[in-house]
Amino acid sequence: MMPAKSKAQQKAAGAALAAKRGETDKSQLQGASKEMYASMSEEELEDFAETEREGLPEQADSD
């Protein structure tokens, strides 16, 4: 399992996952969620989206 490293990453994965499942229109995606939609499988997106948000920073470090 690949957990999200930030709340922003977790939210972007959730948006991409919803589009991948047909729950929202993929034309609504922007930025990271659009990239995640194109480059990740539904299973990978589930791993990121299901990450517990408690204790995650708002944004990941850019190291």
C-alpha positions in Angstrom: 0.0 0.0 0.0 1.2 3.5 -0.9 -0.2 6.0 1.6 -0.6 9.6 0.7 2.0 11.9 2.2 -0.3 15.0 2.7 -3.9 15.9 2.9 -3.7 17.7 -0.5 -2.4 14.5 -2.1 -5.1 12.4 -0.4 -7.8 14.8 -1.6 -6.4 14.8 -5.2 -6.4 11.0 -5.2 -10.0 11.0 -4.1 -11.0 13.3 -6.9 -9.1 11.3 -9.5 -10.7 8.1 -8.1 -14.2 9.5 -8.4 -13.5 10.4 -12.0 -12.0 7.0 -12.7 -15.1 5.3 -11.4 -17.4 7.6 -13.4 -18.8 9.3 -10.4 -17.6 12.7 -11.6 -16.6 14.0 -15.0 -12.9 13.8 -15.7 -13.0 17.3 -17.3 -13.5 18.7 -13.8 -10.1 17.5 -12.7 -7.2 20.0 -12.3 -3.5 19.8 -11.4 -2.4 16.8 -9.4 -5.7 15.0 -9.6 -5.7 15.2 -13.4 -2.1 13.8 -13.5 -3.1 11.1 -11.0 -6.1 10.1 -13.1 -3.9 9.7 -16.2 -1.0 7.9 -14.5 -2.4 5.7 -11.8 -4.7 2.6 -11.6 -7.9 2.6 -9.7 -6.2 0.4 -7.1 -3.3 2.8 -6.6 -5.7 5.7 -6.3 -7.7 3.8 -3.7 -4.5 3.3 -1.6 -3.9 7.1 -1.7 -7.5 8.1 -1.1 -8.0 5.7 1.8 -5.0 7.1 3.8 -6.0 8.3 7.2 -5.9 12.1 7.2 -5.2 12.6 10.9 -1.6 13.6 11.4 -0.9 14.3 7.7 0.5 17.7 6.8 -1.6 19.9 4.6 1.1 19.7 1.8 4.0 17.3 1.4 7.6 18.6 1.5 9.1 19.2 -1.9 12.3 17.3 -1.1 
